[in-house]
């Protein structure tokens, strides 16, 4: 989605995902495996941090609960779209059969 004229020219953007789950290390391990399939090093494209208290996240401005996991791109356009789709769909019904991640909610925000 084009949000401004500069996005049309540069297509610079970042993605932020807030995930409600108690299995942060398992999510990170799963996404690391996904990145390997795509031939990228996870630390080159994705950063993670835990929300320490309920409120508004300072990085994204999203409302978060204590214990949520925030996933964001390391720099503009660092996360390939296919991997963004995997992250956005981590709560799909097929996934627990593959990898039990106990995800109850995923919020996605595109930063311009």
C-alpha positions as CSV (number, residue, x, y, z in Angstrom):
1,X,0.0,0.0,0.0
2,X,1.4,3.4,-0.9
3,X,1.3,5.8,2.1
4,X,3.1,8.7,0.6
5,X,4.9,9.9,-2.5
6,X,8.3,8.9,-1.1
7,X,7.0,5.3,-0.6
8,X,6.2,5.2,-4.3
9,X,9.8,6.2,-5.2
10,X,11.8,4.4,-2.5
11,X,9.4,1.7,-1.3
12,X,11.1,2.0,2.1
13,X,9.2,0.4,4.9
14,X,9.4,-1.5,8.1
15,X,7.1,-4.1,9.5
16,X,6.2,-4.7,13.1
17,X,4.4,-7.8,14.5
18,X,3.2,-8.1,18.1
19,X,2.5,-11.7,19.0
20,X,0.8,-12.9,22.1
21,X,2.4,-16.2,23.1
22,X,4.3,-17.7,26.0
23,X,6.8,-19.5,23.7
24,X,9.1,-16.7,22.5
25,X,12.2,-18.9,22.1
26,X,10.2,-21.5,20.1
27,X,8.9,-18.7,17.8
28,X,12.3,-17.4,17.3
29,X,13.7,-20.9,16.6
30,X,10.9,-21.6,14.1
31,X,11.5,-18.3,12.3
32,X,15.2,-19.0,12.2
33,X,14.5,-22.3,10.5
34,X,12.2,-20.5,8.0
35,X,14.9,-18.0,7.3
36,X,17.4,-20.8,6.6
37,X,15.0,-22.2,4.0
38,X,15.0,-18.8,2.3
39,X,18.8,-18.5,2.6
40,X,18.9,-15.5,4.9
41,X,20.4,-15.1,8.4
42,X,17.6,-14.2,10.8
43,X,19.7,-11.6,12.6
44,X,20.2,-9.7,9.3
45,X,16.5,-9.2,8.8
46,X,14.6,-9.5,12.1
47,X,14.9,-8.1,15.6
48,X,12.9,-9.3,18.6
49,X,12.1,-8.0,22.0
50,X,9.7,-8.8,24.9
51,X,7.2,-6.3,26.2
52,X,8.0,-5.7,29.9
53,X,4.7,-3.9,30.8
54,X,1.3,-3.4,29.3
55,X,0.9,-0.2,27.4
56,X,1.9,1.4,24.2
57,X,5.1,0.2,22.6
58,X,7.6,3.0,22.1
59,X,8.9,1.6,18.8
60,X,5.7,1.0,16.9
61,X,3.0,2.8,18.9
62,X,1.0,-0.4,19.1
63,X,-0.9,-1.4,22.2
64,X,0.8,-4.4,23.8
65,X,0.4,-6.5,26.8
66,X,3.2,-7.6,29.2
67,X,4.7,-10.8,27.8
68,X,4.0,-10.0,24.2
69,X,6.8,-10.6,21.7
70,X,7.6,-7.8,19.2
71,X,9.1,-8.7,15.9
72,X,10.4,-6.0,13.6
73,X,12.6,-5.5,10.6
74,X,16.2,-4.6,11.2
75,X,16.0,-1.9,8.5
76,X,13.8,-0.8,5.6
77,X,12.6,-3.7,3.5
78,X,14.7,-6.2,5.4
79,X,12.1,-8.9,5.7
80,X,11.2,-10.6,2.5
81,X,7.4,-10.6,1.8
82,X,7.2,-14.4,1.9
83,X,8.7,-14.4,5.4
84,X,6.3,-11.6,6.5
85,X,3.4,-13.8,5.4
86,X,4.7,-16.7,7.5
87,X,5.0,-14.4,10.5
88,X,1.5,-12.9,9.9
89,X,0.0,-16.4,9.7
90,X,1.8,-18.0,12.7
91,X,-1.6,-18.5,14.3
92,X,-3.0,-20.6,11.4
93,X,-4.7,-23.8,12.4
94,X,-2.2,-26.0,10.4
95,X,0.8,-24.6,12.3
96,X,0.2,-26.2,15.7
97,X,0.4,-29.6,14.1
98,X,3.9,-28.6,12.8
99,X,5.2,-26.6,15.7
100,X,3.2,-25.9,18.9
101,X,3.7,-22.2,19.4
102,X,0.6,-21.3,21.5
103,X,-0.2,-18.1,19.7
104,X,-3.4,-16.4,20.6
105,X,-3.1,-13.1,18.7
106,X,-0.9,-11.5,16.0
107,X,-1.0,-7.8,15.2
108,X,0.8,-6.4,12.2
109,X,1.7,-2.8,11.5
110,X,3.4,-1.3,8.4
111,X,5.6,1.6,9.3
112,X,6.0,4.0,6.4
